[in-house]
Amino acid sequence: MVSTQPVAIQAHGSQYLPQLSSSGINLSPNLLLLPMSARVNHHDFLEIGGCDVKTLVEQFDSPLYILDEQTLRVACRQYQEACQKYYKGEFQILYASKAWNCLAICAIVASEGLGIDVVSGGEIYTALQAGVSPSKIYFHGNNKSRAELNLAIESNCPIVVDNWLELRTLAELATNNPGIRIMLRLTPGIECHTHEYIRTGNLDSKFGFDINDLDQVFAFISQQPGLNCFGLHAHIGSQIFERQPHRDLARIMVQWLRESLKHGLNITELNVGGGLGVKYVESDDPPNIEEWIKAICEVVQNACTSENLPLPKLLCEPGRSLVATAGVTAYTVGATKTIPGIRTYLAIDGGMSDNPRPITYQSVYRAVIANKMSAPLSQTVTVAGKHCESGDILIKDAQLPRTEPGDILVVMGTGAYNYSMSSNYNRLPRPAAVLVMNGEANLILQRETYQDLVRLDCLPERLK
Ligand SMILES: Cc1ncc(COP(=O)(O)O)c(C=O)c1O
């Protein structure tokens, strides 16, 4: 029988709005597509943090990174609360600031009690300038320069030692600076891809000490009175949707802890790295923050009980799952090109310079038209960036309503590894970023200008 019911036309934007659970709370930010504060206002426009996105673009220009403070803070709190709930020992959450390192974000996460994972002198400097306590700035990296090591030592930041050269350099520096606080990064032999993982005896990774060197490394450190080795670290990958790899990792790390005792080391901290995935598209299905933390805490506690070891201080260092969903990027729609029977390209005013993930990793994203949130889906288009690169495609086959030049296209989930991986390719100035909360918008990163682009250029006299 043919239904006589009118067919409901789904508003294209509302499908991505956060749906409150029956209790109205406990949305894990990593499971959302739009930030937690996203609403559609009475003009049918998208609002984030109580700010109309179209108005933000008018005020701060386009493209524009928009960061929702509520989503970021809720994610920090969920990590903290889950550790409080499931871990009986001390813990410390670190924000892996490679996801997006800037003063405002460092200051926000620090105000929530998080420390910061940094991977360069520049990231150390930014975290210090943001007022983060140096003892909570953990310095990673597989090829730290002497200048970077000295900056970390002078600032009293713990150093996560990656390899023999670095270990020997630190042992030498410790002769004049005894008490340098270090952790060791080890390669656990767990290799993660997004939807699967494998455990291998000998993992091909540029990071960390080979696990077969474990005894030698511990023995070397036990002979270095100037080095205070207090922790072990491992990171197995990013955008991981399963809990088992981190369970395996936690179990292996407790075994390392037991091994370290044989060498008389006093290891009190275990850092299991980051890696919890986020939902970029509807089919992505990561565990929520609480489930992920619970899985790790259970294994560490059970393994320590069965090994009769005291509970270490537990650290983890999420990046993406703290900040990805808090961020969106607003672009202005420009030209369209339709190739009959093939595809329609919809060009926007940014692209691979502000979001290099699609061209680098074939990452997928969803988008909405911020000034037409209730309009029905009516076209499949390929959202193309403005760079001189055929591969500069932000979204293939995006489902969108009918668009016109001047519409505001918002790409969701761009808070992690977008600004931090941005470039000036084709000499595009980097976009501005605004922090939104309760109807207030604060600039956190200024838009670059053409003057900024030539600021570090030098024109030799003979070329003038
Ligand atoms: C050492 C280390 N820790 C933490 C992270 C953060 O990972 P994610 O953003 O997936 O949480 C990374 C990212 O690659 C990393 O290399």
The ligand as an ORCA input file, in Angstrom:
! r2SCAN-3c Opt
* xyz 0 1
  C      53.640     10.403     22.009
  C      52.242     10.792     21.689
  N      51.398     10.978     22.711
  C      50.113     11.364     22.492
  C      49.633     11.560     21.217
  C      48.208     11.984     21.040
  O      47.477     11.074     20.340
  P      45.928     11.333     20.083
  O      45.791     12.687     19.516
  O      45.534     10.273     19.148
  O      45.250     11.193     21.425
  C      50.482     11.360     20.120
  C      49.991     11.550     18.757
  O      50.449     11.089     17.790
  C      51.824     10.973     20.372
  O      52.687     10.789     19.367
*
